């Protein structure tokens, strides 16, 4: 879903590094930390998506 949003906005979505329990991605100019759990809570998922949508790149 985040890759599709980045493609629509014309911004890069790149894995920066694997952390202990999180992966760090670059979404445009925003650094996004995404947990690598089997399931994440809906509120966290919405927060991650909102932080990507609130970015300034391509808006």
CHARMM-style PDB file with segment names, atoms N, HN, CA, C and O in Angstrom:
ATOM      1  N   UNK     1       0.817  -1.187   0.000  1.00  0.00      PROA
ATOM      2  CA  UNK     1       0.000   0.000   0.000  1.00  0.00      PROA
ATOM      3  C   UNK     1       0.870   1.264   0.000  1.00  0.00      PROA
ATOM      4  O   UNK     1       0.574   2.216  -0.722  1.00  0.00      PROA
ATOM      5  N   UNK     2       1.934   1.279   0.800  1.00  0.00      PROA
ATOM      6  HN  UNK     2       2.175   0.506   1.387  1.00  0.00      PROA
ATOM      7  CA  UNK     2       2.784   2.469   0.846  1.00  0.00      PROA
ATOM      8  C   UNK     2       3.566   2.643  -0.454  1.00  0.00      PROA
ATOM      9  O   UNK     2       3.796   3.768  -0.896  1.00  0.00      PROA
ATOM     10  N   UNK     3       3.971   1.536  -1.062  1.00  0.00      PROA
ATOM     11  HN  UNK     3       3.784   0.621  -0.703  1.00  0.00      PROA
ATOM     12  CA  UNK     3       4.665   1.637  -2.357  1.00  0.00      PROA
ATOM     13  C   UNK     3       3.756   2.271  -3.412  1.00  0.00      PROA
ATOM     14  O   UNK     3       4.201   3.095  -4.211  1.00  0.00      PROA
ATOM     15  N   UNK     4       2.492   1.882  -3.407  1.00  0.00      PROA
ATOM     16  HN  UNK     4       2.131   1.213  -2.757  1.00  0.00      PROA
ATOM     17  CA  UNK     4       1.540   2.438  -4.367  1.00  0.00      PROA
ATOM     18  C   UNK     4       1.324   3.929  -4.118  1.00  0.00      PROA
ATOM     19  O   UNK     4       1.249   4.710  -5.067  1.00  0.00      PROA
ATOM     20  N   UNK     5       1.224   4.322  -2.874  1.00  0.00      PROA
ATOM     21  HN  UNK     5       1.285   3.687  -2.104  1.00  0.00      PROA
ATOM     22  CA  UNK     5       1.059   5.744  -2.548  1.00  0.00      PROA
ATOM     23  C   UNK     5       2.275   6.547  -2.996  1.00  0.00      PROA
ATOM     24  O   UNK     5       2.141   7.648  -3.529  1.00  0.00      PROA
ATOM     25  N   UNK     6       3.455   5.992  -2.776  1.00  0.00      PROA
ATOM     26  HN  UNK     6       3.564   5.098  -2.342  1.00  0.00      PROA
ATOM     27  CA  UNK     6       4.677   6.679  -3.194  1.00  0.00      PROA
ATOM     28  C   UNK     6       4.728   6.804  -4.711  1.00  0.00      PROA
ATOM     29  O   UNK     6       5.099   7.854  -5.235  1.00  0.00      PROA
ATOM     30  N   UNK     7       4.359   5.742  -5.416  1.00  0.00      PROA
ATOM     31  HN  UNK     7       4.058   4.889  -4.990  1.00  0.00      PROA
ATOM     32  CA  UNK     7       4.379   5.778  -6.881  1.00  0.00      PROA
ATOM     33  C   UNK     7       3.401   6.822  -7.412  1.00  0.00      PROA
ATOM     34  O   UNK     7       3.725   7.552  -8.348  1.00  0.00      PROA
ATOM     35  N   UNK     8       2.212   6.900  -6.824  1.00  0.00      PROA
ATOM     36  HN  UNK     8       1.948   6.307  -6.063  1.00  0.00      PROA
ATOM     37  CA  UNK     8       1.220   7.894  -7.259  1.00  0.00      PROA
ATOM     38  C   UNK     8       1.707   9.315  -7.035  1.00  0.00      PROA
ATOM     39  O   UNK     8       1.410  10.212  -7.824  1.00  0.00      PROA
ATOM     40  N   UNK     9       2.455   9.517  -5.957  1.00  0.00      PROA
ATOM     41  HN  UNK     9       2.696   8.787  -5.316  1.00  0.00      PROA
ATOM     42  CA  UNK     9       2.972  10.855  -5.646  1.00  0.00      PROA
ATOM     43  C   UNK     9       4.287  11.137  -6.341  1.00  0.00      PROA
ATOM     44  O   UNK     9       4.747  12.279  -6.355  1.00  0.00      PROA
ATOM     45  N   UNK    10       4.906  10.104  -6.924  1.00  0.00      PROA
ATOM     46  HN  UNK    10       4.533   9.176  -6.913  1.00  0.00      PROA
ATOM     47  CA  UNK    10       6.176  10.294  -7.614  1.00  0.00      PROA
ATOM     48  C   UNK    10       7.351  10.491  -6.672  1.00  0.00      PROA
ATOM     49  O   UNK    10       8.313  11.180  -7.012  1.00  0.00      PROA
ATOM     50  N   UNK    11       7.280   9.888  -5.485  1.00  0.00      PROA
ATOM     51  HN  UNK    11       6.499   9.328  -5.208  1.00  0.00      PROA
ATOM     52  CA  UNK    11       8.372   9.997  -4.517  1.00  0.00      PROA
ATOM     53  C   UNK    11       8.968   8.614  -4.271  1.00  0.00      PROA
ATOM     54  O   UNK    11       8.284   7.607  -4.452  1.00  0.00      PROA
ATOM     55  N   UNK    12      10.232   8.554  -3.861  1.00  0.00      PROA
ATOM     56  HN  UNK    12      10.788   9.372  -3.713  1.00  0.00      PROA
ATOM     57  CA  UNK    12      10.848   7.251  -3.607  1.00  0.00      PROA
ATOM     58  C   UNK    12      10.330   6.619  -2.318  1.00  0.00      PROA
ATOM     59  O   UNK    12      10.000   7.313  -1.356  1.00  0.00      PROA
ATOM     60  N   UNK    13      10.266   5.309  -2.320  1.00  0.00      PROA
ATOM     61  HN  UNK    13      10.534   4.745  -3.101  1.00  0.00      PROA
ATOM     62  CA  UNK    13       9.966   4.521  -1.125  1.00  0.00      PROA
ATOM     63  C   UNK    13      11.072   3.490  -1.036  1.00  0.00      PROA
ATOM     64  O   UNK    13      11.038   2.472  -1.727  1.00  0.00      PROA
ATOM     65  N   UNK    14      12.057   3.756  -0.180  1.00  0.00      PROA
ATOM     66  HN  UNK    14      12.084   4.583   0.381  1.00  0.00      PROA
ATOM     67  CA  UNK    14      13.294   2.985  -0.169  1.00  0.00      PROA
ATOM     68  C   UNK    14      13.573   2.467   1.237  1.00  0.00      PROA
ATOM     69  O   UNK    14      13.411   3.191   2.219  1.00  0.00      PROA
ATOM     70  N   UNK    15      13.993   1.209   1.323  1.00  0.00      PROA
ATOM     71  HN  UNK    15      14.125   0.621   0.525  1.00  0.00      PROA
ATOM     72  CA  UNK    15      14.418   0.647   2.599  1.00  0.00      PROA
ATOM     73  C   UNK    15      15.786   1.207   2.942  1.00  0.00      PROA
ATOM     74  O   UNK    15      16.735   1.042   2.176  1.00  0.00      PROA
ATOM     75  N   UNK    16      15.898   1.870   4.093  1.00  0.00      PROA
ATOM     76  HN  UNK    16      15.127   2.004   4.716  1.00  0.00      PROA
ATOM     77  CA  UNK    16      17.182   2.412   4.531  1.00  0.00      PROA
ATOM     78  C   UNK    16      17.969   1.382   5.317  1.00  0.00      PROA
ATOM     79  O   UNK    16      19.162   1.187   5.084  1.00  0.00      PROA
ATOM     80  N   UNK    17      17.282   0.713   6.266  1.00  0.00      PROA
ATOM     81  HN  UNK    17      16.313   0.871   6.454  1.00  0.00      PROA
ATOM     82  CA  UNK    17      17.979  -0.299   7.063  1.00  0.00      PROA
ATOM     83  C   UNK    17      16.982  -1.190   7.787  1.00  0.00      PROA
ATOM     84  O   UNK    17      15.829  -0.825   8.017  1.00  0.00      PROA
ATOM     85  N   UNK    18      17.479  -2.384   8.138  1.00  0.00      PROA
ATOM     86  HN  UNK    18      18.416  -2.680   7.951  1.00  0.00      PROA
ATOM     87  CA  UNK    18      16.731  -3.292   8.998  1.00  0.00      PROA
ATOM     88  C   UNK    18      17.174  -3.032  10.422  1.00  0.00      PROA
ATOM     89  O   UNK    18      18.371  -3.015  10.709  1.00  0.00      PROA
ATOM     90  N   UNK    19      16.237  -2.834  11.302  1.00  0.00      PROA
ATOM     91  HN  UNK    19      15.264  -2.848  11.070  1.00  0.00      PROA
ATOM     92  CA  UNK    19      16.563  -2.659  12.712  1.00  0.00      PROA
ATOM     93  C   UNK    19      16.285  -3.946  13.460  1.00  0.00      PROA
ATOM     94  O   UNK    19      15.987  -4.973  12.850  1.00  0.00      PROA
ATOM     95  N   UNK    20      16.382  -3.895  14.766  1.00  0.00      PROA
ATOM     96  HN  UNK    20      16.624  -3.061  15.261  1.00  0.00      PROA
ATOM     97  CA  UNK    20      16.123  -5.074  15.578  1.00  0.00      PROA
ATOM     98  C   UNK    20      14.702  -5.582  15.421  1.00  0.00      PROA
ATOM     99  O   UNK    20      14.482  -6.766  15.167  1.00  0.00      PROA
ATOM    100  N   UNK    21      13.745  -4.689  15.570  1.00  0.00      PROA
ATOM    101  HN  UNK    21      13.924  -3.727  15.776  1.00  0.00      PROA
ATOM    102  CA  UNK    21      12.334  -5.064  15.445  1.00  0.00      PROA
ATOM    103  C   UNK    21      11.581  -4.199  14.449  1.00  0.00      PROA
ATOM    104  O   UNK    21      10.390  -4.407  14.216  1.00  0.00      PROA
ATOM    105  N   UNK    22      12.269  -3.231  13.863  1.00  0.00      PROA
ATOM    106  HN  UNK    22      13.236  -3.063  14.053  1.00  0.00      PROA
ATOM    107  CA  UNK    22      11.636  -2.317  12.914  1.00  0.00      PROA
ATOM    108  C   UNK    22      12.499  -2.182  11.668  1.00  0.00      PROA
ATOM    109  O   UNK    22      13.719  -2.338  11.722  1.00  0.00      PROA
ATOM    110  N   UNK    23      11.854  -1.893  10.553  1.00  0.00      PROA
ATOM    111  HN  UNK    23      10.863  -1.766  10.510  1.00  0.00      PROA
ATOM    112  CA  UNK    23      12.562  -1.508   9.336  1.00  0.00      PROA
ATOM    113  C   UNK    23      12.370  -0.012   9.164  1.00  0.00      PROA
ATOM    114  O   UNK    23      11.323   0.536   9.508  1.00  0.00      PROA
ATOM    115  N   UNK    24      13.385   0.640   8.632  1.00  0.00      PROA
ATOM    116  HN  UNK    24      14.236   0.195   8.353  1.00  0.00      PROA
ATOM    117  CA  UNK    24      13.320   2.083   8.433  1.00  0.00      PROA
ATOM    118  C   UNK    24      13.292   2.345   6.933  1.00  0.00      PROA
ATOM    119  O   UNK    24      14.185   1.918   6.200  1.00  0.00      PROA
ATOM    120  N   UNK    25      12.269   3.044   6.490  1.00  0.00      PROA
ATOM    121  HN  UNK    25      11.544   3.390   7.085  1.00  0.00      PROA
ATOM    122  CA  UNK    25      12.083   3.363   5.085  1.00  0.00      PROA
ATOM    123  C   UNK    25      12.169   4.865   4.886  1.00  0.00      PROA
ATOM    124  O   UNK    25      11.939   5.648   5.808  1.00  0.00      PROA
ATOM    125  N   UNK    26      12.504   5.245   3.671  1.00  0.00      PROA
ATOM    126  HN  UNK    26      12.691   4.609   2.923  1.00  0.00      PROA
ATOM    127  CA  UNK    26      12.454   6.642   3.269  1.00  0.00      PROA
ATOM    128  C   UNK    26      11.264   6.781   2.334  1.00  0.00      PROA
ATOM    129  O   UNK    26      11.218   6.144   1.282  1.00  0.00      PROA
ATOM    130  N   UNK    27      10.304   7.612   2.717  1.00  0.00      PROA
ATOM    131  HN  UNK    27      10.342   8.129   3.572  1.00  0.00      PROA
ATOM    132  CA  UNK    27       9.112   7.887   1.915  1.00  0.00      PROA
ATOM    133  C   UNK    27       9.204   9.343   1.520  1.00  0.00      PROA
ATOM    134  O   UNK    27       8.833  10.226   2.292  1.00  0.00      PROA
ATOM    135  N   UNK    28       9.702   9.600   0.308  1.00  0.00      PROA
ATOM    136  HN  UNK    28      10.003   8.882  -0.319  1.00  0.00      PROA
ATOM    137  CA  UNK    28       9.996  10.976  -0.083  1.00  0.00      PROA
ATOM    138  C   UNK    28      11.139  11.463   0.774  1.00  0.00      PROA
ATOM    139  O   UNK    28      12.235  10.908   0.711  1.00  0.00      PROA
ATOM    140  N   UNK    29      10.910  12.489   1.573  1.00  0.00      PROA
ATOM    141  HN  UNK    29      10.019  12.940   1.624  1.00  0.00      PROA
ATOM    142  CA  UNK    29      11.945  12.980   2.486  1.00  0.00      PROA
ATOM    143  C   UNK    29      11.657  12.582   3.932  1.00  0.00      PROA
ATOM    144  O   UNK    29      12.414  12.935   4.837  1.00  0.00      PROA
ATOM    145  N   UNK    30      10.571  11.851   4.150  1.00  0.00      PROA
ATOM    146  HN  UNK    30       9.957  11.565   3.415  1.00  0.00      PROA
ATOM    147  CA  UNK    30      10.180  11.428   5.498  1.00  0.00      PROA
ATOM    148  C   UNK    30      10.777  10.069   5.830  1.00  0.00      PROA
ATOM    149  O   UNK    30      10.742   9.149   5.012  1.00  0.00      PROA
ATOM    150  N   UNK    31      11.327   9.947   7.037  1.00  0.00      PROA
ATOM    151  HN  UNK    31      11.355  10.694   7.701  1.00  0.00      PROA
ATOM    152  CA  UNK    31      11.825   8.666   7.523  1.00  0.00      PROA
ATOM    153  C   UNK    31      10.692   7.990   8.278  1.00  0.00      PROA
ATOM    154  O   UNK    31      10.148   8.557   9.225  1.00  0.00      PROA
ATOM    155  N   UNK    32      10.334   6.778   7.863  1.00  0.00      PROA
ATOM    156  HN  UNK    32      10.775   6.317   7.093  1.00  0.00      PROA
ATOM    157  CA  UNK    32       9.211   6.053   8.444  1.00  0.00      PROA
ATOM    158  C   UNK    32       9.724   4.754   9.060  1.00  0.00      PROA
ATOM    159  O   UNK    32      10.398   3.973   8.389  1.00  0.00      PROA
ATOM    160  N   UNK    33       9.409   4.522  10.331  1.00  0.00      PROA
ATOM    161  HN  UNK    33       8.862   5.157  10.876  1.00  0.00      PROA
ATOM    162  CA  UNK    33       9.760   3.267  10.994  1.00  0.00      PROA
ATOM    163  C   UNK    33       8.533   2.368  10.992  1.00  0.00      PROA
ATOM    164  O   UNK    33       7.455   2.760  11.436  1.00  0.00      PROA
ATOM    165  N   UNK    34       8.720   1.142  10.480  1.00  0.00      PROA
ATOM    166  HN  UNK    34       9.597   0.823  10.119  1.00  0.00      PROA
ATOM    167  CA  UNK    34       7.616   0.198  10.385  1.00  0.00      PROA
ATOM    168  C   UNK    34       7.997  -1.067  11.147  1.00  0.00      PROA
ATOM    169  O   UNK    34       9.032  -1.667  10.858  1.00  0.00      PROA
ATOM    170  N   UNK    35       7.183  -1.483  12.115  1.00  0.00      PROA
ATOM    171  HN  UNK    35       6.342  -0.995  12.350  1.00  0.00      PROA
ATOM    172  CA  UNK    35       7.499  -2.688  12.873  1.00  0.00      PROA
ATOM    173  C   UNK    35       7.416  -3.931  11.993  1.00  0.00      PROA
ATOM    174  O   UNK    35       6.609  -3.999  11.066  1.00  0.00      PROA
ATOM    175  N   UNK    36       8.256  -4.904  12.295  1.00  0.00      PROA
ATOM    176  HN  UNK    36       8.912  -4.849  13.048  1.00  0.00      PROA
ATOM    177  CA  UNK    36       8.252  -6.154  11.539  1.00  0.00      PROA
ATOM    178  C   UNK    36       7.537  -7.246  12.326  1.00  0.00      PROA
ATOM    179  O   UNK    36       8.060  -8.352  12.455  1.00  0.00      PROA
ATOM    180  N   UNK    37       6.368  -6.958  12.845  1.00  0.00      PROA
ATOM    181  HN  UNK    37       5.943  -6.059  12.740  1.00  0.00      PROA
ATOM    182  CA  UNK    37       5.572  -7.938  13.565  1.00  0.00      PROA
ATOM    183  C   UNK    37       4.593  -8.559  12.582  1.00  0.00      PROA
ATOM    184  O   UNK    37       4.291  -7.971  11.543  1.00  0.00      PROA
ATOM    185  N   UNK    38       4.104  -9.730  12.905  1.00  0.00      PROA
ATOM    186  HN  UNK    38       4.349 -10.207  13.749  1.00  0.00      PROA
ATOM    187  CA  UNK    38       3.115 -10.365  12.031  1.00  0.00      PROA
ATOM    188  C   UNK    38       1.885  -9.476  11.879  1.00  0.00      PROA
ATOM    189  O   UNK    38       1.351  -9.311  10.782  1.00  0.00      PROA
ATOM    190  N   UNK    39       1.455  -8.919  12.976  1.00  0.00      PROA
ATOM    191  HN  UNK    39       1.889  -9.053  13.867  1.00  0.00      PROA
ATOM    192  CA  UNK    39       0.298  -8.028  12.945  1.00  0.00      PROA
ATOM    193  C   UNK    39       0.625  -6.770  13.731  1.00  0.00      PROA
ATOM    194  O   UNK    39       1.311  -6.815  14.752  1.00  0.00      PROA
ATOM    195  N   UNK    40       0.123  -5.651  13.236  1.00  0.00      PROA
ATOM    196  HN  UNK    40      -0.434  -5.614  12.407  1.00  0.00      PROA
ATOM    197  CA  UNK    40       0.242  -4.408  13.989  1.00  0.00      PROA
ATOM    198  C   UNK    40      -1.174  -3.887  14.220  1.00  0.00      PROA
ATOM    199  O   UNK    40      -2.097  -4.203  13.470  1.00  0.00      PROA
ATOM    200  N   UNK    41      -1.323  -3.104  15.244  1.00  0.00      PROA
ATOM    201  HN  UNK    41      -0.573  -2.848  15.854  1.00  0.00      PROA
ATOM    202  CA  UNK    41      -2.652  -2.578  15.572  1.00  0.00      PROA
ATOM    203  C   UNK    41      -3.110  -1.600  14.502  1.00  0.00      PROA
ATOM    204  O   UNK    41      -2.308  -0.924  13.858  1.00  0.00      PROA
ATOM    205  N   UNK    42      -4.417  -1.549  14.335  1.00  0.00      PROA
ATOM    206  HN  UNK    42      -5.069  -2.098  14.857  1.00  0.00      PROA
ATOM    207  CA  UNK    42      -5.006  -0.699  13.300  1.00  0.00      PROA
ATOM    208  C   UNK    42      -4.641   0.767  13.490  1.00  0.00      PROA
ATOM    209  O   UNK    42      -4.391   1.473  12.514  1.00  0.00      PROA
ATOM    210  N   UNK    43      -4.608   1.228  14.725  1.00  0.00      PROA
ATOM    211  HN  UNK    43      -4.811   0.654  15.518  1.00  0.00      PROA
ATOM    212  CA  UNK    43      -4.273   2.633  14.981  1.00  0.00      PROA
ATOM    213  C   UNK    43      -2.843   2.949  14.545  1.00  0.00      PROA
ATOM    214  O   UNK    43      -2.583   4.033  14.023  1.00  0.00      PROA
ATOM    215  N   UNK    44      -1.918   2.016  14.754  1.00  0.00      PROA
ATOM    216  HN  UNK    44      -2.130   1.136  15.178  1.00  0.00      PROA
ATOM    217  CA  UNK    44      -0.544   2.221  14.319  1.00  0.00      PROA
ATOM    218  C   UNK    44      -0.472   2.243  12.799  1.00  0.00      PROA
ATOM    219  O   UNK    44       0.225   3.079  12.222  1.00  0.00      PROA
ATOM    220  N   UNK    45      -1.185   1.335  12.148  1.00  0.00      PROA
ATOM    221  HN  UNK    45      -1.751   0.656  12.617  1.00  0.00      PROA
ATOM    222  CA  UNK    45      -1.199   1.309  10.686  1.00  0.00      PROA
ATOM    223  C   UNK    45      -1.742   2.627  10.133  1.00  0.00      PROA
ATOM    224  O   UNK    45      -1.192   3.179   9.180  1.00  0.00      PROA
ATOM    225  N   UNK    46      -2.811   3.125  10.727  1.00  0.00      PROA
ATOM    226  HN  UNK    46      -3.258   2.677  11.501  1.00  0.00      PROA
ATOM    227  CA  UNK    46      -3.382   4.402  10.281  1.00  0.00      PROA
ATOM    228  C   UNK    46      -2.407   5.551  10.503  1.00  0.00      PROA
ATOM    229  O   UNK    46      -2.303   6.460   9.679  1.00  0.00      PROA
ATOM    230  N   UNK    47      -1.698   5.501  11.618  1.00  0.00      PROA
ATOM    231  HN  UNK    47      -1.783   4.763  12.287  1.00  0.00      PROA
ATOM    232  CA  UNK    47      -0.716   6.543  11.926  1.00  0.00      PROA
ATOM    233  C   UNK    47       0.414   6.555  10.901  1.00  0.00      PROA
ATOM    234  O   UNK    47       0.853   7.622  10.472  1.00  0.00      PROA
ATOM    235  N   UNK    48       0.883   5.381  10.512  1.00  0.00      PROA
ATOM    236  HN  UNK    48       0.527   4.514  10.861  1.00  0.00      PROA
ATOM    237  CA  UNK    48       1.948   5.283   9.509  1.00  0.00      PROA
ATOM    238  C   UNK    48       1.462   5.841   8.176  1.00  0.00      PROA
ATOM    239  O   UNK    48       2.168   6.614   7.529  1.00  0.00      PROA
ATOM    240  N   UNK    49       0.269   5.453   7.771  1.00  0.00      PROA
ATOM    241  HN  UNK    49      -0.305   4.825   8.297  1.00  0.00      PROA
ATOM    242  CA  UNK    49      -0.292   5.936   6.503  1.00  0.00      PROA
ATOM    243  C   UNK    49      -0.501   7.444   6.559  1.00  0.00      PROA
ATOM    244  O   UNK    49      -0.205   8.149   5.594  1.00  0.00      PROA
ATOM    245  N   UNK    50      -1.010   7.943   7.682  1.00  0.00      PROA
ATOM    246  HN  UNK    50      -1.250   7.370   8.466  1.00  0.00      PROA
ATOM    247  CA  UNK    50      -1.241   9.383   7.831  1.00  0.00      PROA
ATOM    248  C   UNK    50       0.071  10.158   7.742  1.00  0.00      PROA
ATOM    249  O   UNK    50       0.122  11.225   7.130  1.00  0.00      PROA
ATOM    250  N   UNK    51       1.126   9.627   8.347  1.00  0.00      PROA
ATOM    251  HN  UNK    51       1.085   8.760   8.844  1.00  0.00      PROA
ATOM    252  CA  UNK    51       2.410  10.330   8.302  1.00  0.00      PROA
ATOM    253  C   UNK    51       2.951  10.372   6.880  1.00  0.00      PROA
ATOM    254  O   UNK    51       3.636  11.325   6.509  1.00  0.00      PROA
ATOM    255  N   UNK    52       2.655   9.356   6.084  1.00  0.00      PROA
ATOM    256  HN  UNK    52       2.098   8.582   6.386  1.00  0.00      PROA
ATOM    257  CA  UNK    52       3.070   9.380   4.677  1.00  0.00      PROA
ATOM    258  C   UNK    52       2.229  10.377   3.882  1.00  0.00      PROA
ATOM    259  O   UNK    52       2.755  11.093   3.029  1.00  0.00      PROA
ATOM    260  N   UNK    53       0.940  10.425   4.157  1.00  0.00      PROA
ATOM    261  HN  UNK    53       0.513   9.844   4.850  1.00  0.00      PROA
ATOM    262  CA  UNK    53       0.054  11.344   3.438  1.00  0.00      PROA
ATOM    263  C   UNK    53       0.302  12.800   3.809  1.00  0.00      PROA
ATOM    264  O   UNK    53       0.051  13.693   3.000  1.00  0.00      PROA
ATOM    265  N   UNK    54       0.791  13.053   5.018  1.00  0.00      PROA
ATOM    266  HN  UNK    54       0.995  12.328   5.675  1.00  0.00      PROA
ATOM    267  CA  UNK    54       1.037  14.418   5.472  1.00  0.00      PROA
ATOM    268  C   UNK    54       2.350  14.987   4.965  1.00  0.00      PROA
ATOM    269  O   UNK    54       2.620  16.173   5.155  1.00  0.00      PROA
ATOM    270  N   UNK    55       3.173  14.166   4.323  1.00  0.00      PROA
ATOM    271  HN  UNK    55       2.954  13.202   4.169  1.00  0.00      PROA
ATOM    272  CA  UNK    55       4.475  14.632   3.843  1.00  0.00      PROA
ATOM    273  C   UNK    55       4.337  15.733   2.811  1.00  0.00      PROA
ATOM    274  O   UNK    55       3.279  15.894   2.202  1.00  0.00      PROA
ATOM    275  N   UNK    56       5.393  16.481   2.618  1.00  0.00      PROA
ATOM    276  HN  UNK    56       6.253  16.350   3.113  1.00  0.00      PROA
ATOM    277  CA  UNK    56       5.353  17.623   1.708  1.00  0.00      PROA
ATOM    278  C   UNK    56       5.741  17.264   0.283  1.00  0.00      PROA
ATOM    279  O   UNK    56       5.453  18.034  -0.634  1.00  0.00      PROA
ATOM    280  N   UNK    57       6.388  16.116   0.062  1.00  0.00      PROA
ATOM    281  HN  UNK    57       6.622  15.491   0.807  1.00  0.00      PROA
ATOM    282  CA  UNK    57       6.851  15.757  -1.277  1.00  0.00      PROA
ATOM    283  C   UNK    57       5.684  15.394  -2.180  1.00  0.00      PROA
ATOM    284  O   UNK    57       4.843  14.574  -1.813  1.00  0.00      PROA
ATOM    285  N   UNK    58       5.632  15.986  -3.332  1.00  0.00      PROA
ATOM    286  HN  UNK    58       6.316  16.651  -3.630  1.00  0.00      PROA
ATOM    287  CA  UNK    58       4.648  15.650  -4.336  1.00  0.00      PROA
ATOM    288  C   UNK    58       3.246  16.135  -4.053  1.00  0.00      PROA
ATOM    289  O   UNK    58       2.336  15.838  -4.827  1.00  0.00      PROA
ATOM    290  N   UNK    59       3.036  16.863  -2.985  1.00  0.00      PROA
ATOM    291  HN  UNK    59       3.775  17.104  -2.356  1.00  0.00      PROA
ATOM    292  CA  UNK    59       1.688  17.336  -2.647  1.00  0.00      PROA
ATOM    293  C   UNK    59       1.296  18.527  -3.477  1.00  0.00      PROA
ATOM    294  OT1 UNK    59       0.194  19.052  -3.322  1.00  0.00      PROA
TER     295      UNK     59
END
